[in-house]
Amino acid sequence: MQPIPPRLVVRHLQSPRSGPHALQLDRGECVAIRGRSGSGKSVLLRLIADLDPPTGGTVELDGQPREQFSGPQWRRRVIYQSAEPAWWAPTVGDHFDAAQRLRIAQMVEALGLPQTSLGAEVLRLSTGERQRLALLRSLAREPAVLLLDEPTAALDAESTQAYEDLLRRQCGQGLAILWVTHSDEQARRGNTLAGGRWRPPLSVMTVIHLQFTDIALAALLALVNAAISLLLQLRVHRQMLWAAMRMAVQLLLVGWVLRLVFQTQSPLATTLVALVMVTAAAREVAARPSWRLSNGGNFGIAAATVAISSAATVVLALLTAIRPNPWHDPRYAIPLLGIVLGSVLNAASLGLDTFFDGIAVHRPGVEAQLALGLPMKTALQELVRTSIRRGIVPIINQMSAAGIITLPGIMTGQLLAGMDPIDAAKYQIVLLLLLTGAGGLACVGAVLMAARMISDDRQRLRIDRLSPAKPARSVPAGKG
């Protein structure tokens, strides 16, 4: 049996004034959209309704791309109702045919309107009456999706309640609703409209687009630091300027690659980018410790722990907490993987470096225990604990400092883009918990694998498998 596709799917929809936007609506679902005035909420609804041309992104209805519909066909299925509905004929009744009049006959009084209002002249109607009758005009055409732009702004509390009650019944019949509102209370009442199938309101964020002149102004700070280095003869000005230029080029190249991947929506391209990221992180984990295992052991440990811990964490987050559609959407999967890899890299490399240093320093004590017949697990257990603890403590400190001492980067970016602070905080909580889980898994896995590789099947300490990364450093010899 084929799964039922979502009623409406929006992927990376954008215009010069708004976006990119991504959302999903199921049958019978009502989702509120909040955001500051001018943030692009109405523009988003117009883009979905195909009233404005997008510069990128896709929209699907019941699994079918919008391009398979003509413009009028699409707008009959996905109806947009503006905050101030326009009327093109003198009387209300002129906007309905006979079948539509019959369809809405019982809805008129449900909105607190007399039946005679269908014959009224539009110019004699109040703003609130026009808003309620515009809803009937939309529902009479039996849309699959209804896009409402502040539809109750001119209504009193009683009329608003009647309006929402009618929409609740329509949701029960499968209508999907996307609703712009400035009322937090109305947004929370969305669960009533959707019969319990409700998601927290979406926030439309305002993106501040930076020009290259803005970047050049920020670069003046690096030039100031370089000048200070020259003045004080610190001899770091060349490294600082080179690092700044390299950083800018690398980030712009990454941005262009990701833009291409996001536009193609190719699972293969997403997988290739993820493999490159995981390989680079594994190489860094293998190179950071001061000691090397023979036969590329460091990279083997790093590749296994980085790949398993990051993949498990990212896939879990995509399938449960974040739930994009499709679940491997690169706009979500790649940034999330990048954040997780940073935590995994630090935790695993710290754990490995501490363990190898401990083996070099405490070799006599470990071999003394082995000489007394103690198993390798017992001889290494304190060193293993110390190494794992050192890898995990920075993650704990990061969580402890979040919010009071520092604002994490993700939350800061969302706040700058206009997201509601509570929603941004929730995202940051989820991300920090994901980083904690991934970092812990990576550190534990790396240290345990290193402990296994520094021994053999006879439970001997194979110090010959360990060599210093720097020639000046040597492994202390045990007493013969």
N, C-alpha and C positions, 0 to 999 in steps of 0.2 A: 504494500500500500504506500503510495507516494505521500510524503509529508505535505501538509498544507502550507504554502508560502505565506509570508507576512502580507498584510493588506497593502502597506506602503513601505518602501525602502528608499532612503535618500543616502547617497554616498558622495561625499566631498563636493557637494553642490555649492557653487560660489559665483559671485559677480564682483565687479569692481567695488561695490558698496557693502558687500556682506559675504561672510563665509571664510573658509569652507565649513559646510554643515554636514553632519551625518546623523541619521535617526532611523528608527523603525517603529511602525505602528501595526499592531495586530487587529484583527476583527473585534469590534466591540470595545476598543481601547480608547481612552481619552487622555491625552497628554497636554499639560499646560506648558507654555513657553513664557519665560520671564526674561527681563533684561532692561537695561537703562534705556531711556528715550533716545532714539537715534542709533541704537545698537544694531539695527537691521532685522528686527522681528517681522515687520510687515514685508520687507524685501524678501525674506525667506519664504513666507507664504506665497508671494507672487511668483517667485522662482519655481516653487513646487507646482503651482497652478498653471505654469507655462504662459504667464502673462508678461514676463520679462525674460530676455535671452540670457542664459548662464554663460560664464566663461570657462566652466569646467564642471565635472561631476555627472552623475547619473541618477535617474529616478525610475522606480519600478512600481507597478500596480499589480498585485496578485501574481508576482513573478514575471510579468511581461514588461520589457523596457518601454519607456515613454515613446521612443521612436516608432514603435509599432502602431501607435494611435495617431490619427490626425489631430490637429489642434482642437477643433470642436469636440471630437470624440473624447479626448482626454479631459477637457474642461466640463463635460457632462458627467464624468465619473468622479472627478476631483474638483469640487466646487469651492470657490473662494468667495467669502463674504467680507467686505471691507468694513472698517469702523463706522463709516458714514455711507450706508448703502444708497446707490443711485437708482432712480426710477425713470423710465423712458416713455411711459404712457401716462395720460391724465389721471386715470383711476387705477386703484389697486387691482380690480378684477381683470383689467386689460392685460395683466402680466401672467394670467393662468389660462390654460385651456380647460375644457370640460372635465377631462380625466383628472387633471391636477386639482381642480376644485373639489372633486369627489374625494380625492386622496387626503386632502388636508381638512376636510369638513369638521372632523372631531378635534383637530389640533387647535382650531381657532379659539374656542372657548377655554381650552387647556392653558392658553397663554393669557387668559383674562381679557380677551377681546370679544366684542359682540359679532355675530354673524354678518351684520350689516357693514362691518369694517371692510369686507371684500369689495363693496361697491363704493367705498369712500373715495373722495378726491385726494390725491397724494399731497397736494399743497396744503390741505387742511389738517393733515396728520401731525401729531407731535413727533419729536425725535425718537422718543421711546416707542411709540406706536410703529414708526417706520422700521426700527430695529427688529421688533418682534415679527412684523409682517415679512420682513426680508428673510428671517429664518424660515417662515412657512414657504416662501418662494423658493428657497434652496431645497428644503425637504421634499417639496412637491415633485422635484425632478429625480428623486431617489438616487442620490449620489452614493458612491462607495466610501468616499472620504470627504469630510467637511472641514474646511479651513476657516476658522473664525478669528477675526481681528477685533479684539475688545468688543464683543457683541452686546455686553450688558452695561456699557459705560454710562448710558443715559437712563438706566432703569432703577427704580427704587427696590428696596429689599424684597418686597412681596412679589413684584414682577420678575426679579432675578431668580427667586426660588421657583416660580412657575416655569421660567425659561430652562433652568437646570433640570427640573423634573421631566420636562418633555425630552430633553437630550438624553437623560438617563434611559428612558424607554427606547429611544432610537439606538443607543449603544447596545441595549439588550437584543436588538434585532440585527446586530452586526455592523452598524455604522461606526467607522473610525473617525475620531475627531482630534484635530490639532488646534489648540486654543491659545491665543495670545491674551494675556491678562496682566495687569499691574497689581492685582490684589493677591497677596500671599494667602489670605483666607480662602479665596476662590480657587486658587491653585491646589490647596490642600483638599478641597472638596472634590477634586477630580476622582478620588477613589469611589465616591458615591456615584458619580456619573458613569464610571466604567464598571459598575457592579462588582467592585473589589479587585479588578485587574487593572491596577494603577501603578505607574512609575513616578518617582519624584519629578517635579517640573524640570524641563530643560532650560538651560540658560544660554541665551544668545550673547556672545562676547564681541566686543569691539576690538579689532586688531589694529594696532598702530603700526603702519608700514614705515620702515626706515629706508632712507635714501643713502647713497654712498657718501653724500656730504655729512650725514649724521655719523657714519662710521669714522670719517676723517676727523671730525671734531673729537670723538672719543679717543682716537689715536694720538691726539695731542698730549694726553696724560702719559702715554708710553714715551713720547719724545721728551717730556719734562723729566721723567725718571732717567732717561739716557743722559740728559744734560747734567743731572745731579751726579751721575756716575763719573762723567768726565771731570766735573768740578772737584769732586772728592777723590778722584783717582781710584775708584772702586774696580775699574777694569771689567765691568759687566755690561757696558752699554752695547757692545756688539752682540753678545748673546741675547740681550733683552730685545733688541730690534729684530734680530733674526728669528727669535721665537715668536714675536708678534706677527711678522710677515708670514711665517710658516703656519701659524694658527689660523690666520685669515684665509690663506689659500686652501688649507685642508678643510675648513668648515664650509667654504663656498663650494668646493668640489663635492663634498658629502651632500650639501643641499641640492645641487643639480642632479646627482645620482638618485637621491630620494624622491625628488620631484618626478623623475622619469618612472621610478618604480611605483609611486603612488598613482600616477596617471594610467599605467598599463594594468594595474591590479592583477599582475601575473603571480600565481603561487610559486612558479619556478624562480622568478626574479627575487621574490621575497625570501625564498629558501637560500638562494645563492648569497644574498646580502647577509643573511643570518649566519651562514657558514663562514664567510669572511670575518665577520665580527667575532664569532666564537674562536676561530683559529688565531686571530690577533690577540685576543684575551688570553688564550692558553699559552701562546708564546711568551707573553709578558709574565704570566705566573711562573713559567719555567725559568725565565731569565733572572728574576729578582732575587732568589735565594743566593747566599754566598757560597753554596756548595752544589755540586752536580753529581747526580747518579750516573753510573755508566750506562752505555747503550741507549742514551736518550731517555732515561727513566724520568727525569723531571718533566719533559714534555708529555710523556705517556700519562703520568699522574694528572698533570694540568689539563690535558685534553679531555680525559674521562670525567674529572670532577666538574670542570667548567661546563661541558656539554650537558651532562646529566642534571646538575643543579639548576642551571639557567633554563634549560628546556622544560623541565618539570614545573618550575615556578611560573614561567611565562604562559605555558599552555593552560595551567590551572587557572591563572588570572583571566585569560581570554575566554575560557569556557564557563567561568562561574561569576566573578565579580564584574568584569567589564562587558562581556558578551557582545562584541561587535558582530555585524553581519556583512560578509562571512567572518567566521571566527578568526581566520588568518589575515584579515585586512591589514595590509602593510602599514597604514597610517597609525594603527594601534600596536601591532606586533613588533615593529622595528624599534620605535622609541622605547617601548617597555623593555625589550631585550637589552638595549643599550644601557638603561638605568640599572637593570639587574646585573649585567656583566661588570659594571663598576664595583658593586658591592662584592660580587663573587671574586673578582680579581684581588682586591685588597685582603679579604679574609683568607683565601687560599694561600696567597704568597706569604702573608705574615705567619700563618700556621706552619708552612713548609720551612721557612727561614729559621723560625724558632726551634723546630724539631731538629733540623740538620746541625745548627749551632750547638744544641744540647747534646747531640750524639758525639760531636767532636770534643766538647768540654768534659762530658760525664762518661766517656768511654770506660775508664777504669772501674767506676762504680757499677755500670751495667754489666761488665764482664765478671766482676766479683760476684754478682748475684747469679749469673749463669754458671760460674764455677762451683757454686754451692748447690746446683741442681734446680734452681728456680726456673720456671718457664719464661720464655722471652716476653710473653704478655705481662707478667708480673714485673720483670726487670724494666720494662719501658713504660709502665702505666702512668707513673708520675710525670715523666717527660711528655707523654701523649696528652695528659690533662693540661699541663702548663702551655703546650703549643696551641691546643684548641682554645683555651681560655684567652690567650693573647690575640688570636684571630677574631674572636667574637666580641671582645670588650669594646673595640671602636664602634661596632654596630650598636651596642647598648648605649654608649655615650651619645651617638647620633640621635637615637630615639629620645634620650633624656633631655637633650638640649633643644629638640624641635619645638617651636612655638614660643618658648620663653626666652631663650638666648638667641636662637636663629630662626629665620623663616626659610625652609627648604626651597631649593630652586624651582621645583615643579609648582608648588603653591604660589611662589612669587610670580612666576610666569602667568598663572591663571588669574591672579588678582590684577596684574597689569592689563590683562586682556578683558577684564570686566566681569569675571565670574563671581557669583555670590560667595562671600568668604566662608560660609558654612559648607557649601558644596566643595569649595577648594580644599578645605580642611579634611573633609571626608576622603577625597581622592588621595591626599597626602598620607593620611592614616593607612589606607589600603596599601599604598606604595611602600611605606616604611616597614609594614609588616611583611610584605613580599620580599623586601631587601633583607630583612632579618632572617627569614626562612631560607632564602637562597644562599646568603653568606654563611649561615650555620651549616647547611648541607655541604657546601664546597669545602669549608675548613675541616670539618670532621672527616669527609671523604679523602681529602688530600693527606692529612696526617696519618690516617689509618693505612692508606695505601703505601705511604713512605715507610711506615713501620714494618709493613709486610715485605717491602723490597729491600730493606736493609738487613733482613734475616734470610735464612735458607730453610730447607726442609729438616735440617738437623738443629734448628733453633740456635744457630751461631750468629754472632754479630759480624756481618760482612762489611767491615769498615773499608775493605779494598774496593768496594763498589762506589765509594764516595771520594770525590776529589774536589779541591778548592777551585772556586771560580777565578781567584786571583793567585798568581804564582807565589806571592809573598806569604800566603797563608798556608799552614800545614796542619795535618791531623796529629795531635799529640799521641805519642806512642805509649802503649801500656808497658808495665814492667814485665821483663821476661823471666 
